[in-house]
Amino acid sequence: MTNQSNIRKARVAGQFYPDNPKALLDLISSFKFKAAQKHDVLGCLLPHAGYIYSGKVAAQTLAGVNIKDTVVLLGPNHSGNGPDFSLMPQGYWQTPLGNVEVDSRLANLFLSSSQYLKADTFAHIDEHSLEVELPILQYFRKDFKIVPITIKAQALDLLKTVADQLADVIIKHDLARSSMFICSSDMTHYEPQRIAERKDSLAIEAMLALDEDKLEAVVRKSDISMCGFAPAVVLLRVCRILGAKNGKLVKYQTSGDASGDISSVVGYAGITIS
C-alpha cells in the first residue's frame, strides 16, 4: 500500500486538465493524433499549459514515442522555491489516472553524481510544469517511473555541467535504453502571434540543430520568453552526449489557435530528439 504521506498531490487537476478520469481520457483522445509508428527517442520537448491550449501538441508528439521505463522530467521553477536544481528523490506523484512512482534508484544515482542537484520536495509542491505532462504520458503508457527535476539556475556553464553529470550516470550504468528525458517548456509568452511565431522559429531552429549554445544565445538576443530554456539547454546537451543526431518538430501552435485571439499568445512546440 502506498504511504499517503509520500504522495505529491495533484495541484492543477481541475484547472489545467480535468480532474475526472473519464473526462480527462476523453479530452486527450479528442486531440486527433494518428496511431503513428512509435520510435525510440532520447528526449522530447513538450508544452505545459492548459490542455485546451497545448494538450494537442503534447499528445501528438508523444503518440509517436516509445515511452521508456523511466522518464527524467526537466522543468522550470516558476515559483522560485527551493534550490537551483531540485530533485524529488522518492515517493509518488498523484494524477486522476493513478499514482506515478519516482525512480528512487536513478534519482539517488543522480544525486550522488552532482554537487548541484539537491534532494528537495518543496520546489515541486506547487510547480505545474512537470505535473501537466503526467496524464498524457499515462494515456500512452501506464507503468513508467519518473525522476522529477526543476531548474532555477540560468548560467550556461552550470547548466552544461549538470547535463554532463546526468549523462555520465546514464552512460556509466547503461541506462540509455530504459530511460528518456523530457523537457517541459512553453515558448514565447504574451506577444502577438506573428511576433511569437517569428521568435519561436529561432529557438526551434537551435533545438533542431541540438545546439544549446545557439539556443541560449538566441533566447537572450531576441528576448524570447521561453520559460523552460534552462531545462531545454540541459535536455539538448544530455541527448547529444548520449548520441542524438536528429531533432524533429512534430507540431507547433499557439494559444491563439485554440482561443481565436492572436493579439497576445503563448507558443507551444513538440520536439523529439533521437
N, C-alpha and C positions, 0 to 999 in steps of 0.2 A: 504494500500500500504506500502511495506517495505521501511523504511528510508535508502537510499543508503549510508549515512554516517555511518550507524550502521552495515555494512556488512564487514566481514573479507573475503577479496578477496582470491580466489584460487591462490596459489603460484606455485604449481608444476604440474598443469594441462598442458598437452603437453610435460611434461618431465617424470614424474613418471607414468603417466597414460594418455590416450588420452583426448584431450580437446573437441573432437566431441562427443556428447551424444550417437549417434548410434554406433560409433566405440568403445566407452567405454563399452556400454552394450554388444556388440558382443564379446569383449575381455573377459569380466567377464564370459559370457555364455560359452566361449571356455574352461574354466578351468575344465570341466568334473566332476562336483560334482554331487553326486547322489541326487535324490529327497528324502532325508532322512526324517525319522520321526523327528519332531522338539521337542526339550526338553527345559524346563526352566533351566537356569543356573544363578548362582550368578555373574560369571565373566568369562573372556577369556583373553588369551594372543594371540596377533596377530602380525605378522611382518609388517614392513612399508617401504620396498624397492620398487623399480620399479616393476610394476605389472608383467612384463615378468619374473622376478626372484622370487617374493614372493607372487604374487596375487593368485596363485593356493592354497597355504597354507591357506591364509586368507579366500578365498571363500569356500573351502571345510570345514573349521572349522565353519564358520557362517551358512553354509547350513543346519546344524543340530540344530540350536539355534533359540528359540523364542526370537526375538529381542524385548525388553521391551519398554515401553513408553519413558523412559529416559535412555540414555547411558552416564555414567560418564566415560570420556576418561582420562586416565592417561598416560602421555608420558614423555620421557626425553627432556631436554632442550639442544639441540645441539649447539645453538648459545651462550649460557651464558647470554643472555639478560634478564633483569627483576629479580624479587626476587626469593627466593628458591622455593616457591610454588606459581605459577602464575595461577590464576583462572579468566577466562573471564566471567563476570557475566551477560552479556546481549548481545542481537544482533543476528546476523545470520552468518552462515558460508556458503560461496558460493562454489558450485561444478558445473560441467557441467550438472548434473542431477537435479539441483534446490538448493534452499537455505535450510539450516537446522537451526532451531531456537534453541537458547540457552534457557535452562530451568531456567529462572531467579529466580523463587521461590526457587528451590532446591539450586541453586548457592548461593543465599543470606543466606539460612539456613546454608550452609557450612561455609560461611564467618563469620557469627555471632557465629559459634561454635568454631572457632580456631583463635588464635593469630598469627598463622604461615601462613595460607592461605591469600593471598593478591589479591585484585581485580586489575587485570593487563591485558592489551591488548598487550603491546609492545612485550612481550616474544612470543606471538602467531603469530605475523605478518609474520615472515619468517620461522617458525618452521613447518617442513613437517610431523612429526611423527603422529600427530592426523588427519591432513587433509587426508592423504592417506587412512585411514580407512573408510572415509565417503562414497565414491561412492559404495563400496562393501556393506556397511550397507544399503544404499539406494536401492541397487539392490534387497535386500530381504525384505525391509520394507520402505515404503515411509514416514510415518507420525510419526517419532520419534523426540525427542529433545535430546540435549546434554548438558553436563557440562564439558567444556574443562579445564584440569589442566596439566600444565607442571611442572616437578620436577627437580630442580637443586641440592637440598640437597643430601648428601650421608650418613650422620651419621645415623646409625641403630636406635638408640634410638629416634631420631627426626622423622624418617620415621614411626616408630611404633606409636608414639604419634599422628601424623596426621591421621594415619589409624584408630586409636581408635576414634578420633573425627568424622571422616567421618561415621564410622559405627554407632556411637551413634546417629547421625542425622537420619540415615535410620531407626534405631530401634524406636527412640522416635516418629517419625512421620509416622510409619507403612508404609514404602515405599519399602520394600524388594520385594513385588510382582510387583511393577510398575517400578523398576529401576534395572540396572545391571552395572557392572564395566568392562571396557576393558582396559588392559594394552597394549600399543604399544611398541614393542621392537624387534630388531633383536638380534641374538645370537653372536657367535664368528665372528670376523671380520678379513679377510685377512690373513688366515693361510691355510696350505694345508688341503685338505678335510679330510684326515684321522685324523689329529690332531683336526680339528674343530668338527668332529663327536664325538670324544672321550671327549673333553671338554664339548661340549653341552649336552652330555648324563648325565654328572654330575649335571649340572644346571637343566635339565629337571627332573631328579630324585628328586631333592629337591622340585621342584614346584609341582610334582605329590603327594608328601608327605605333601603338604600345609605347608611347614616349612620355614618360612622366615629367621630364624636364620641360618639354614643349607644352604640356597641359598646364603646369604651374605658371609658366611664362605667359601663356595666352589668357589665362584666368585673371592674372594681375594686370596685364597690359590693356585688355579690353574690358576690365571691370565686370567680369561675369559672376553673377551672384549664385554660383553653383554651391549649394550648402555642403555637399559632400566631396569637395575637390580633394581634401586631405586624405580621406579613405580611398578615393579613386587613385591617388598617387601610389598609395600602398598596394592597391589591387594590381595596377599595371606592373609595378616592379616585381612583385611576388610572381605573377604569372609569367613574366618574361624570364625570370631566373629559373622557373620550373619548365621552361622550354616552349612557351607560347610563341606562335608565329603569325597568328591571324586575329584581327578584331573584326567583328561584323555588327553593323547596325541593323537590328531586327525591326525596330519601329521607333518613330519619333512623332510626338504630337504635343499640343499644348492644352492647357485648361480651356482655352477658347474653343477648341474642337468639341468639347462637351457642353460648355455654357453658352456659346454663341457670342460671348463678349471678348473681342480681340483687342480691346483698348489697354488692358492690363492682365497679362497672362503669366503662367508658370510653365516652363518647358519640362518635358519628360522624355527620357531616352532609355531604350532597352538595347543593351550591347552584350554580345557573347565574345569570349576570348578563348582561343584554343591553339 
